[in-house]
Amino acid sequence: MKWNKLGLVYKPTGLGDWAIHTATLPTPILLSPEIIRVYVSFCDANGVGRPGYVDVDATNPTRVLKVSSNPLLDIGPPGTFDDNGAVVCSVVDAGDGVYYMYYVGFEQCMKVRYRLFTGLAISDDGGQSFRKYKTTPILERSPEELYFRCGPFVMRDGGLFRMWYIAGSEWTEVDGKTVPVYALRYLESPDGLHWGDCGEQQMEITGADEHGFGRPWVDKRPNGTYELFYSIRRRTLGAYRLGYARSTDGATWVRDDASLGLDVTPGSFDSDAIEYSAVIEAGGKTYCFYNGNAFGRDGFAVAELAHR
């Protein structure tokens, strides 16, 4: 593939106390033929994330049309799974103006750094506002997925809700810092609300340099092929790089990271890291939204696909 980087779309400007810096995990949907809504999570002064959105021109996705003035969700009460952050990862059209927002709740801990589990919020007005489905996760901890059940991407496909996510029960040390270990897993649900306790493992980390994957994003092509865009956390870099895989069924993946053709740019906002790719088609073109250094400290960017 060949991508043309179009640059940063939105730089955090301080929308209020809830959104002082960072715009992480861009999550685009086609709101109309003219508008791409990019759900994204902003951080307050303590680094606590809350979701909002940035609307961009579907024909020129570097042109910002509107930015949410208030958070779409707040963090949970003390002691809940999302009391230290709520970060949007996937938004799905469930039909009849209903949208499901799958988000990651951050919970700080005493003997491990944190736990990450998946929550659900529901919109009844076409994605303009959301309410939490419940105060506990829809992907709760389980014996096989003890610390992390997070980074979900969900699509409606063949009468089912299909979820690709990351999960794990280990920590490792990189340059004196403990960091999570997790792999790609898969679940199905008839309604998008109720999911199993343990997913099918679909992609293992490989080699001594990898210790985890970032939020997966799946695109189903018109010919039925599934494409997986994901982030790879590397020990030697202490940062993410982007990965890519193909599948005929969305279950058995063939990795082909080198063919993606989207990497860091020296001297730029993505000089050290590039992660959280999210692909969308609009007006006959394919765009990839992504973050750079420090998980989106400088905002989120977009690239246009030149050719496959």
C-alpha positions as CSV (number, residue, x, y, z in Angstrom):
1,M,0.0,0.0,0.0
2,K,1.0,3.6,-0.5
3,W,-0.4,6.3,1.8
4,N,-0.1,10.1,1.5
5,K,0.1,11.7,4.9
6,L,-2.2,14.8,5.0
7,G,-1.0,16.0,8.4
8,L,-2.6,16.7,11.7
9,V,-6.3,17.1,11.7
10,Y,-6.9,18.4,15.2
11,K,-4.5,19.8,17.8
12,P,-5.9,19.9,21.3
13,T,-6.6,23.6,22.1
14,G,-8.1,23.3,25.6
15,L,-11.9,23.0,25.3
16,G,-12.3,23.1,29.0
17,D,-11.1,21.5,32.2
18,W,-12.0,18.1,30.8
19,A,-10.1,18.5,27.5
20,I,-6.8,20.3,28.1
21,H,-4.4,18.1,26.1
22,T,-4.2,14.9,23.9
23,A,-6.7,13.6,21.3
24,T,-6.3,9.9,21.4
25,L,-7.8,6.8,19.6
26,P,-9.6,8.5,16.6
27,T,-12.7,6.5,15.9
28,P,-14.4,7.7,12.6
29,I,-17.9,7.0,11.4
30,L,-19.6,8.4,8.3
31,L,-22.2,10.7,9.8
32,S,-23.5,11.7,6.3
33,P,-22.0,11.9,2.8
34,E,-20.5,15.3,3.7
35,I,-19.4,14.6,7.3
36,I,-17.0,12.2,9.0
37,R,-17.4,12.3,12.8
38,V,-14.2,11.3,14.5
39,Y,-14.9,10.3,18.1
40,V,-11.8,10.8,20.2
41,S,-10.9,11.0,23.8
42,F,-9.4,14.2,25.4
43,C,-7.4,14.4,28.6
44,D,-7.7,16.7,31.6
45,A,-4.8,18.0,33.6
46,N,-4.4,14.7,35.4
47,G,-4.3,12.7,32.2
48,V,-7.8,11.3,32.7
49,G,-9.6,10.7,29.4
50,R,-13.2,11.5,28.4
51,P,-14.8,11.0,24.9
52,G,-15.8,13.8,22.6
53,Y,-15.8,14.3,18.8
54,V,-14.4,16.2,15.9
55,D,-16.5,16.6,12.8
56,V,-14.5,16.9,9.6
57,D,-15.3,17.4,5.9
58,A,-15.7,14.1,4.2
59,T,-14.1,15.5,1.0
60,N,-11.2,17.1,2.8
61,P,-10.7,15.4,6.2
62,T,-8.1,18.0,7.4
63,R,-10.9,20.6,7.5
64,V,-12.5,20.7,10.9
65,L,-16.2,21.6,10.9
66,K,-17.2,21.2,14.6
67,V,-15.7,20.1,17.9
68,S,-17.8,18.9,20.8
69,S,-18.0,21.4,23.6
70,N,-18.8,18.9,26.4
71,P,-17.7,15.3,27.1
72,L,-20.0,12.6,25.8
73,L,-19.4,10.5,28.9
74,D,-18.0,11.2,32.3
75,I,-15.8,8.9,34.4
76,G,-17.4,6.6,36.9
77,P,-17.7,7.0,40.6
78,P,-14.7,6.0,42.8
79,G,-14.1,2.3,42.8
80,T,-15.7,1.6,39.4
81,F,-13.9,0.2,36.4
82,D,-13.8,3.6,34.7
83,D,-13.1,5.9,37.6
84,N,-9.8,7.1,36.1
85,G,-10.7,7.4,32.4
86,A,-13.2,6.5,29.7
87,V,-11.7,6.1,26.2
88,V,-13.8,5.5,23.1
89,C,-12.5,2.7,20.8
90,S,-15.5,1.7,18.5
91,V,-18.9,3.2,17.6
92,V,-21.4,1.0,15.8
93,D,-24.6,1.8,14.0
94,A,-27.1,-0.6,15.6
95,G,-30.0,0.6,13.5
96,D,-33.0,3.0,13.9
97,G,-30.8,5.8,15.0
98,V,-29.2,3.8,17.8
99,Y,-25.4,3.8,18.2
100,Y,-23.3,1.6,20.5
101,M,-20.1,3.1,21.8
102,Y,-17.6,0.6,23.1
103,Y,-15.1,2.3,25.4
104,V,-12.2,1.3,27.7
105,G,-12.4,2.1,31.4
106,F,-9.1,2.8,33.3
107,E,-8.8,1.7,36.9
108,Q,-5.7,2.4,38.9
109,C,-4.5,-0.3,41.2
110,M,-2.1,-0.8,44.1
111,K,-0.1,-3.9,43.1
112,V,-0.3,-3.6,39.4
113,R,-0.4,-0.2,37.6
114,Y,-3.9,-0.5,36.2
115,R,-6.6,-2.6,34.8
116,L,-8.5,-2.0,31.5
117,F,-12.0,-3.4,30.8
118,T,-14.6,-2.6,28.2
119,G,-17.8,-0.6,28.8
120,L,-20.8,0.2,26.6
121,A,-22.7,3.5,26.1
122,I,-25.8,3.9,24.0
123,S,-27.0,6.7,21.9
124,D,-30.7,7.0,20.9
125,D,-30.2,10.2,18.8
126,G,-27.9,9.2,16.0
127,G,-24.6,9.5,18.0
128,Q,-25.2,13.0,19.4
129,S,-25.3,12.0,23.0
130,F,-24.7,8.8,25.0
131,R,-25.7,7.2,28.2
132,K,-23.8,4.3,29.9
133,Y,-25.5,0.9,29.5
134,K,-24.4,-0.1,33.0
135,T,-21.9,0.9,35.6
136,T,-19.9,-2.4,35.3
137,P,-18.0,-3.6,32.2
138,I,-19.6,-5.7,29.4
139,L,-16.2,-7.4,29.2
140,E,-15.4,-8.1,32.9
141,R,-12.3,-9.8,34.1
142,S,-12.2,-13.6,33.8
143,P,-9.6,-16.3,34.8
144,E,-8.1,-16.3,31.3
145,E,-8.3,-12.5,30.8
146,L,-7.4,-11.2,34.2
147,Y,-6.1,-7.6,33.8
148,F,-7.0,-6.5,30.3
149,R,-10.1,-7.0,28.1
150,C,-10.0,-3.8,26.1
151,G,-9.3,-2.0,22.8
152,P,-12.5,-3.4,21.2
153,F,-13.5,-3.0,17.6
154,V,-17.0,-4.1,16.8
155,M,-18.9,-4.6,13.5
156,R,-22.2,-5.9,12.5
157,D,-21.6,-8.7,10.1
158,G,-23.8,-11.6,8.9
159,G,-26.5,-11.0,11.5
160,L,-24.0,-11.0,14.4
161,F,-22.0,-8.4,16.3
162,R,-18.3,-9.4,15.9
163,M,-15.7,-8.1,18.3
164,W,-11.9,-8.1,17.9
165,Y,-10.1,-6.9,21.1
166,I,-7.0,-7.3,23.2
167,A,-6.7,-9.3,26.4
168,G,-4.1,-10.5,28.8
169,S,-3.1,-11.5,32.3
170,E,0.6,-10.5,32.4
171,W,2.9,-7.6,32.9
172,T,6.5,-7.4,31.7
173,E,9.3,-4.9,32.3
174,V,10.8,-2.6,29.6
175,D,13.5,-0.2,30.6
176,G,12.6,-0.4,34.2
177,K,8.9,0.2,33.7
178,T,6.2,-2.5,33.9
179,V,4.0,-2.7,30.8
180,P,1.2,-5.0,29.8
181,V,1.4,-8.1,27.7
182,Y,-1.7,-8.9,25.6
183,A,-2.8,-10.6,22.4
184,L,-5.6,-10.3,19.9
185,R,-8.8,-12.2,20.7
186,Y,-12.3,-12.5,19.2
187,L,-15.9,-12.8,20.4
188,E,-19.4,-12.9,18.9
189,S,-22.7,-11.6,20.2
190,P,-26.3,-11.7,18.9
191,D,-27.2,-8.3,20.3
192,G,-23.9,-6.4,20.9
193,L,-24.7,-6.2,24.6
194,H,-23.8,-9.6,26.0
195,W,-20.4,-11.2,25.4
196,G,-18.5,-14.3,26.6
197,D,-16.0,-14.6,29.4
198,C,-13.0,-15.6,27.1
199,G,-12.4,-14.9,23.5
200,E,-10.8,-17.0,20.8
201,Q,-7.1,-16.2,20.5
202,Q,-6.5,-15.0,16.9
203,M,-3.0,-13.4,16.9
204,E,-0.1,-14.1,19.2
205,I,2.7,-11.7,19.8
206,T,5.8,-12.9,18.0
207,G,9.5,-12.6,18.6
208,A,11.2,-11.2,21.7
209,D,10.6,-7.6,20.6
210,E,6.8,-7.6,20.7
211,H,4.9,-7.5,24.0
212,G,1.4,-6.3,22.9
213,F,-1.0,-5.1,20.4
214,G,-3.0,-1.8,20.3
215,R,-6.7,-1.3,19.3
216,P,-7.5,-3.4,16.3
217,W,-9.6,-2.0,13.4
218,V,-11.2,-4.3,10.9
219,D,-12.4,-3.4,7.4
220,K,-14.5,-5.7,5.3
221,R,-13.7,-5.2,1.6
222,P,-16.4,-5.5,-1.2
223,N,-14.8,-8.8,-2.3
224,G,-15.4,-10.3,1.2
225,T,-11.8,-10.0,2.3
226,Y,-11.1,-8.7,5.9
227,E,-8.3,-6.3,6.6
228,L,-6.9,-5.8,10.0
229,F,-5.1,-2.7,11.1
230,Y,-3.5,-2.7,14.5
231,S,-0.6,-1.4,16.6
232,I,2.4,-3.3,17.7
233,R,4.1,-2.4,20.9
234,R,7.9,-3.0,20.7
235,R,10.4,-3.4,23.5
236,T,13.4,-1.9,21.6
237,L,11.5,1.2,20.6
238,G,9.4,1.6,23.8
239,A,6.6,2.7,21.4
240,Y,4.0,1.5,18.9
241,R,4.3,0.8,15.2
242,L,1.4,-0.1,12.8
243,G,0.7,-3.6,11.6
244,Y,-1.6,-5.1,9.0
245,A,-3.1,-8.5,8.3
246,R,-5.6,-10.1,5.9
247,S,-8.2,-12.8,6.3
248,T,-10.9,-14.6,4.3
249,D,-13.2,-15.1,7.3
250,G,-12.1,-12.6,9.9
251,A,-10.8,-15.4,12.1
252,T,-7.6,-16.7,10.5
253,W,-5.1,-13.9,9.8
254,V,-2.0,-13.6,7.7
255,R,0.3,-10.9,8.9
256,D,1.8,-8.6,6.3
257,D,3.0,-5.7,8.4
258,A,5.6,-4.5,5.8
259,S,3.0,-4.0,3.1
260,L,1.0,-1.4,5.1
261,G,3.4,1.4,4.1
262,L,2.5,3.8,6.9
263,D,5.3,4.6,9.4
264,V,6.9,7.3,11.5
265,T,8.2,10.6,10.0
266,P,11.5,11.9,11.4
267,G,11.2,15.4,13.0
268,S,7.4,15.3,13.0
269,F,4.6,14.7,15.6
270,D,4.9,11.0,14.7
271,S,8.7,10.8,14.8
272,D,8.8,8.3,17.7
273,A,5.5,6.4,17.5
274,I,2.6,5.8,15.3
275,E,-0.5,4.0,16.5
276,Y,-4.3,3.5,16.7
277,S,-5.0,3.4,13.0
278,A,-8.7,3.6,11.9
279,V,-9.7,3.3,8.3
280,I,-12.8,4.7,6.6
281,E,-14.1,5.2,3.1
282,A,-15.8,8.4,2.0
283,G,-16.6,9.7,-1.4
284,G,-14.7,6.9,-3.1
285,K,-11.5,7.6,-1.1
286,T,-9.9,5.7,1.7
287,Y,-8.6,7.5,4.8
288,C,-6.6,6.3,7.8
289,F,-6.8,8.4,11.0
290,Y,-4.1,7.7,13.5
291,N,-2.0,9.1,16.5
292,G,1.6,9.8,16.8
293,N,4.0,10.4,19.7
294,A,2.8,9.9,23.3
295,F,-0.5,8.4,22.3
296,G,-1.9,11.5,20.7
297,R,-0.4,14.2,22.8
298,D,-0.3,16.5,19.7
299,G,-3.6,15.4,18.3
300,F,-4.7,13.0,15.6
301,A,-3.7,12.9,11.9
302,V,-5.0,11.5,8.6
303,A,-3.5,9.8,5.6
304,E,-5.1,9.1,2.2
305,L,-4.6,5.8,0.4
306,A,-2.9,6.4,-3.0
307,H,-3.0,2.7,-4.0
308,R,-3.1,-0.8,-2.6
